[in-house]
Amino acid sequence: MQAAPVLLLLLAASAVGPALAEPGLYARCEEGRIVRAATGVEMDFSSLAPELAEAGFVLFGERHGVRAHAEASACVLSAMAADRRPVVLVMEMLSRDDQDAIDGWRRAHPENAAGLGAELKWWQRGWPPFDSWLPLIGRAFGLRVPLYGGDLPARESQPRDLTREERTALLQRLGEGSEAILENWRAAMHAAHCGLLSPQEAERLGLHQVRRDLSIADAALVAAAGGGAVLLEVGRGHSRKDRSLHAVLASGSAGGPKSTTLSIGAFTTNEAITPADRAAHDFLWVVGEDRAAVEPCVLGDTPAKEKKP
């Protein structure tokens, strides 16, 4: 009759992964190719880790739903925690509304990362399966790293028209390059919808992505106020150095000696990497394969909604 409890303990341990409570231990961190974007020079993770350990903010831009990308970002989290400084994980896939549920679950179930998905009713959210992010969330649980939701709360989650005053205030936060950043987002939204958006709709959706970026940035800045570092797990559209999230974090708003902002773009082995992709990131990590990858514009299907680039 003792076999069942032992089996449950083994399953719980295997769901999270090996040695997760030990910062600086990098199981499976040498998979794929890591490239310094500026030079094109390949490097191993042990060479990247010291730079991660010194950064104040690290933007990890994933392709949503690729488990290998969550495994890679779990390695990044371990590296950032290696010097025992405080580290916080902020995720785009979680919203400000989720914080009470996240904190309550972790207090009651500090070892059960997998159960958080059911607690949050993940199947209702429109994201890929929760298991896709379990390597990263499990690592956060194992390291006792705080986990924050970054996205807009539900009442603000849909694109809307902004007043002139709201638009001005939004762009003021981006600093001198605000119009270029917004144009970058407008172009991204236009491309994501197969070139079928009107200029007005591209503007509306672009401003919404800026609003989402500022929400994620605010969560990161609050997390960093205690003097620690922050890993931001976001879609690759949000990790770029020419977009709004990086602009706010790199502006020096957080201050302190460890405010360096690094950007990692994660790509699958079956994705093309363009010169623009290289210019937009400090590092590229090519790992995993997206078997469901399709090009909707090639197929003639227009995406119904582009909330999560």
N, C-alpha and C positions, 0 to 999 in steps of 0.2 A: 504493500500500500504506500510505500515511501517513494516509489518510482515516479509517480506523477508530479509531486512538487519539484523533484530534482530535474525532471524533463522541462518543466516550465522555466526554471532558472536558466537552464542551458539555452532554451529558445530565446529568452529575454536577452541574454548576453550576445547571442549570435545576431540578433536583430540590430544591435547597435554597432558591433564590430570590435576588433581587438584593441586593447590597450588605450581606450579612449580617454581615460583620466590622466594620461601622461602627456603633458605638453611637449612638443618637440620630437615625438615618435611618429614617423611618417610611413605607416603601412600603406602600400599600394600607391605611393606618391611619385613613382618614377614611370608611371604608365603614360603613354602618349608622347607628344613632342612639345617642349616649352621653348619659345623663341623670344629674344629681346627684340621688340618691334623696330626700334630705331636702327639697329644694325643688321638684323636678320640672323644673328648668331644664336645657335641652339645652346641650351644650357640644361643642366639637370636640376631637380628640385632642391637638392642640398645647396646649390649655388643661389637659388632664388630665395630660399628661406630667410637668410639674414636681412635681406632688403624688406621682406614682409614684416619681420620682427621690429623694424625701425619705423614703419609707416604709421601714420595716425589714422588714415582712412584707406581701406582697400576696397575698390569696386570690382566685384567678380561678376562679369557679364556672361550669363549662361544662355544656352538654347533651352527653353523651357521643356521639361519632361525628359531630359537626357540624364539618366542616373549617373553616368560617368562624370558629368559636370559637377554634380553634387558631391561625388567622391573627391574630385579635385579641390573643390572649395573647402571640404572638410580638412584637407591637408593644409590649405592656406590658414584656416582657423587655428590648427595646431601650431603652425609656425608663428603666428601672431601671439600666441599664448606662451611661447617657449621661454621668455624671460620673466614669466610669472607676473607680468603687469596685468591690470584689469583689461579684459576684452569683452566686447558686446557684439552680438550678431543682430543685424537689422535685415528683414526680408521684405521685398516688394510684395510677395505673395500673401502676406499677412497685413491686415489693416489695423488702424488705430482702435477700431471697435473690438478687436480680438484680445486686447491686452489683459483684461480681467480674466478671461477664460484661460489664456496661456499661463498666467501667473498662478491661478487657482489649481490648474492641472498639475503644474510642476511642484507645487507645495504638497499636493496629495499623492502624486505618483512621480517622484523625482527620477526614477529609473526607466519609466515607460514612455519613451519617445514615440513609439508606434501608435500608442493610444491617443495621442494628441489629435491625430487626424479625425478620428471619430468624434472626439469632443467638439471639434470645430465644424462638424458636418461638412467635411471637405468635398464630398460628392455633389454638393449644391453650388459650388463656386465657379465652375467653368475652367478650372485649371487641370493640368494632367494629374494622374494619380498621386496621392500624398507620398506613396512609397518612392517616387522619383527623388524626393528631397530627404528621405530618411537617413542616408549617410551623413548629411550635414547636420540635420536636427539631432540625430543621435550623438554626433560628436559634441554638439553644444550641451546636451544633457550630461554626457560623460565628463566634460570639462567644467561643468557647473557655470557655463557662460550664460549671462542673461540673454533672452531672446525677445526682440521687440518687433511689433508690426510697424511697417513704414507707410503703407498705402493710405489713401484718403479714406475716411469713414464712409459708411454706406450712404449716408444722406448726401454726400458730395461725390459719389463714385461715377456718376454719369456726366458726359460732356454737356456743357451748357454755354449759352452766349454770355459773355462778360460785359459789364458796363465799361465805358471808357476809363473810369477811375480805377476799376478793378484790374483792367489790363495794364494800365500804367504802373500801378503798385506791384503787380506781378513781375513785370520786366525790370523794375528798379532793383529788385533783389538779385538780378543776374549780372548787374554791373555794365561795364562799357560795351561788351559784345552782345547785348541782349537781343537786338534785332537779328543779328546773324544766327544766334542760337535758335530763335523762333523760326527763322526761315529754314534752318536745318530740319527742325521738327515738322514744319509744313511739308517739305519735300519728302520726308520719310512717310508721313501719313498718305500723301498723294501716291507714292510708289506702292505702299501696302494695300491700297485699294485699286491697284491696276490702272492708275492714272485717270480714274473716273470721277474723282471728287471735284466739286466746284472750288474755286479759290476761297470762298467763304467757309465751306465745310472743312477744307484743309486747315484754315486758320483756327476754326473752333476746336478741331481735334488736336492740333498742335499745341494750342494753349492748355488743353486738358492734360497733355503729357507733361507740360511744364509744371502745372499744378501738382501732378503726381510726384514729379521729381522734387519739388519743394517740400512736399509732405515727408518724403523719404529722407531728405536732407535734414529737416527739422528733427526727426527722430534720431538721426545719427549725431547731430550736434548736442542734443540733450544727453545722449548716451556718453558722448566724449567729455562732457562737462566735468566729470569726476577724474579726468586725467588719463583715462585709458584709451585704447585703440578700438576701432570699429570696423568690422567686416560687413559690407553691404552686398547681399545676394540679390541680384536684379537681372532682368532680361538684358541682353546685349545692347539693345537700343538705349538703355539707361546708363550703361557703364562708359559710354564714349566720352572722350575728352572734349569733344566739340558740342556737348549737350549740357542741359541745365543742372543736372545733379552734380557733375564734376565741377562745374563753374562755381557753384555755391560752396562746396566743400574745400576747393582749392583756393578760395579767396582769402583765407586766413581768418575767417569768422570764429573758428574754434580756438585759435591762438595756441600757445604752448610749444614746447620744443619738438613734439612729435605730431606735427600737423601735415606732414607729407602725404599727398594723395596719390595712390597708384591705381592704375586701371588694368585689369586682366580681361581679355576677350577670349572666351572659350568657344571653340569651333569643333564640330564633328569631323570625322575623317572624310565624309562625303559632302562637305561644304566647300565652296570656292572662297578663298580669302583674297580680297581686293586690296589695291594700294590704299584706298580710303580706310579700310578696316585696320590696316597696319598703322596708319597715321593716327587713328583714333584711340589707340591703346598703347600702354607701356610694354605689355607682354601679351603674347598669344599662346594659348594652351590648346593643342589639337588632340582630342581624345574622344573616344566613344563614337557611336554611329546612330543617327536618327533614322530608323527604318520607316518611320511614317512620313518622312520629309516629302512634301510635294510643292510644286510651284503653282499656286492657284491661278495666277495670271496666264500662265502657259496653257492651263486647262480650260481657261475661259470662265472660271468661277470667281466672282467678286466676293471677298471676305465680308461677312455680314457685320462684323464688329471688330474694331482694332483697339482693344483696351490694353493689351499686354504685349507690346513689341519686344 
